[in-house]
């Protein structure tokens, strides 16, 4: 039986998996759990708002009232709302997956959970930069890139020994 698994209070036959984690590693996994949970909540809120949240920013930039646009183009608003709800479902599903992986890492400190969590951080950074730079918002307002950078800090803190 693996000595680290015994220290952690769990027994494993293969010796893989559970290891004793430091407080810093637990904090890192906690950061990843919080970000994953926020992603799920973001998906739920976005699903509930439909087109409202999606239309607010572009119409404000163009100087058009949301109510006016809704009355003039109801089919477009319905389509945007449907698209926003589909994206919200993907956000929530991706968040639940990331949450389960982070929970595994928090509880057992497995290397596969740490390696897999790099995907979440990478997606946030790449999607955030793509979204922010394509809308001309610049690096500072680059969507989810800031959350991805926080997730990267959590990953570095949770790094397995």
C-alpha positions as CSV (number, residue, x, y, z in Angstrom):
1,X,0.0,0.0,0.0
2,X,1.2,3.5,-0.8
3,X,2.6,5.4,2.2
4,X,1.1,8.7,1.0
5,X,-2.3,7.1,0.7
6,X,-2.1,5.8,4.3
7,X,-1.1,9.3,5.5
8,X,-4.1,10.8,3.7
9,X,-6.4,8.3,5.5
10,X,-7.3,6.3,2.3
11,X,-6.0,3.0,1.1
12,X,-5.4,2.3,-2.6
13,X,-4.4,-1.0,-4.0
14,X,-2.4,0.3,-6.9
15,X,-0.7,3.1,-5.0
16,X,-1.9,5.7,-7.6
17,X,-4.3,8.5,-6.9
18,X,-4.6,9.7,-3.4
19,X,-1.8,11.7,-1.9
20,X,-1.5,14.0,1.1
21,X,-1.9,17.5,0.0
22,X,-0.5,20.7,1.5
23,X,-2.7,23.6,2.5
24,X,-1.5,25.6,-0.5
25,X,-2.6,22.8,-2.9
26,X,-6.0,22.7,-1.2
27,X,-6.3,26.5,-1.7
28,X,-5.4,26.1,-5.4
29,X,-8.1,23.4,-5.9
30,X,-10.5,25.7,-4.0
31,X,-9.9,28.5,-6.5
32,X,-10.6,26.0,-9.3
33,X,-13.8,24.8,-7.6
34,X,-15.0,28.4,-7.2
35,X,-14.3,29.3,-10.8
36,X,-16.1,26.2,-12.0
37,X,-19.0,26.9,-9.8
38,X,-19.2,30.5,-11.1
39,X,-19.2,29.1,-14.7
40,X,-22.3,26.9,-13.8
41,X,-24.0,29.9,-12.2
42,X,-23.2,32.1,-15.3
43,X,-24.8,29.5,-17.5
44,X,-27.9,29.4,-15.4
45,X,-28.2,33.2,-15.3
46,X,-27.6,33.5,-19.0
47,X,-30.2,30.9,-19.8
48,X,-32.7,32.8,-17.7
49,X,-32.0,36.2,-19.4
50,X,-32.2,34.9,-23.0
51,X,-31.7,37.6,-25.5
52,X,-31.8,40.5,-23.0
53,X,-28.2,40.1,-21.8
54,X,-27.0,39.3,-25.3
55,X,-28.5,42.4,-26.9
56,X,-27.8,44.9,-24.2
57,X,-24.1,45.7,-25.0
58,X,-24.1,45.8,-28.9
59,X,-27.3,48.0,-29.0
60,X,-25.9,50.3,-26.3
61,X,-22.8,50.9,-28.5
62,X,-25.0,51.6,-31.5
63,X,-27.3,53.9,-29.6
64,X,-30.5,51.8,-30.2
65,X,-32.9,51.1,-27.4
66,X,-33.5,47.4,-26.7
67,X,-37.2,47.9,-26.7
68,X,-37.2,49.6,-30.0
69,X,-35.1,46.8,-31.6
70,X,-37.3,44.1,-30.0
71,X,-40.4,45.7,-31.6
72,X,-38.9,46.2,-35.0
73,X,-37.2,42.8,-35.3
74,X,-39.0,40.2,-33.2
75,X,-37.8,37.2,-35.2
76,X,-34.1,38.3,-34.9
77,X,-34.6,38.7,-31.1
78,X,-36.1,35.3,-30.8
79,X,-33.2,33.7,-32.7
80,X,-30.7,35.6,-30.6
81,X,-32.5,34.5,-27.5
82,X,-32.5,30.8,-28.6
83,X,-28.8,31.1,-29.4
84,X,-28.0,32.6,-26.1
85,X,-29.8,29.8,-24.3
86,X,-27.9,27.2,-26.3
87,X,-24.6,28.8,-25.3
88,X,-25.8,29.0,-21.7
89,X,-26.4,25.2,-21.7
90,X,-22.9,24.7,-23.0
91,X,-21.5,27.0,-20.3
92,X,-23.4,25.1,-17.6
93,X,-22.3,21.7,-18.9
94,X,-18.7,22.7,-19.3
95,X,-18.8,24.2,-15.8
96,X,-20.3,21.0,-14.3
97,X,-17.5,18.9,-16.0
98,X,-14.8,21.3,-14.7
99,X,-16.5,21.3,-11.2
100,X,-16.4,17.5,-11.1
101,X,-12.7,17.4,-12.1
102,X,-11.8,20.1,-9.6
103,X,-13.7,18.2,-6.9
104,X,-11.7,15.1,-7.7
105,X,-8.5,17.1,-7.4
106,X,-9.6,18.8,-4.2
107,X,-10.5,15.5,-2.6
108,X,-7.7,13.2,-3.8
109,X,-5.0,15.4,-5.5
110,X,-4.8,13.2,-8.5
111,X,-2.4,14.2,-11.3
112,X,-5.0,13.5,-14.1
113,X,-7.4,16.1,-12.5
114,X,-4.6,18.7,-12.5
115,X,-3.6,18.0,-16.1
116,X,-7.3,18.1,-17.2
117,X,-7.9,21.4,-15.4
118,X,-5.4,23.0,-17.8
119,X,-8.0,22.6,-20.5
120,X,-10.5,24.8,-18.5
121,X,-7.9,27.5,-18.0
122,X,-6.8,27.4,-21.6
123,X,-10.3,27.7,-22.9
124,X,-11.0,30.7,-20.7
125,X,-7.8,32.5,-21.8
126,X,-8.2,31.8,-25.5
127,X,-11.9,32.4,-25.7
128,X,-11.6,35.5,-23.6
129,X,-8.9,37.0,-25.7
130,X,-10.7,36.1,-28.9
131,X,-13.9,37.6,-27.7
132,X,-12.4,40.7,-26.3
133,X,-10.1,41.5,-29.2
134,X,-12.7,40.7,-31.9
135,X,-15.1,43.2,-30.3
136,X,-12.3,45.8,-30.0
137,X,-12.5,45.8,-26.2
138,X,-8.7,45.4,-25.9
139,X,-6.8,43.1,-23.6
140,X,-8.0,44.7,-20.4
141,X,-11.6,43.9,-21.1
142,X,-11.0,40.6,-22.7
143,X,-14.0,38.6,-21.6
144,X,-13.0,35.5,-19.7
145,X,-9.2,35.9,-20.0
146,X,-9.0,37.4,-16.5
147,X,-10.8,34.3,-15.1
148,X,-8.5,32.1,-17.0
149,X,-5.5,33.8,-15.5
150,X,-6.9,33.4,-12.0
151,X,-7.5,29.7,-12.8
152,X,-3.9,29.4,-13.9
153,X,-2.8,30.7,-10.5
154,X,-5.0,28.1,-8.9
155,X,-3.5,25.4,-11.1
156,X,0.0,26.5,-10.1
157,X,-0.9,26.4,-6.4
158,X,-2.5,23.0,-6.8
159,X,0.4,21.5,-8.6
160,X,0.9,17.9,-7.5
161,X,4.2,17.0,-6.0
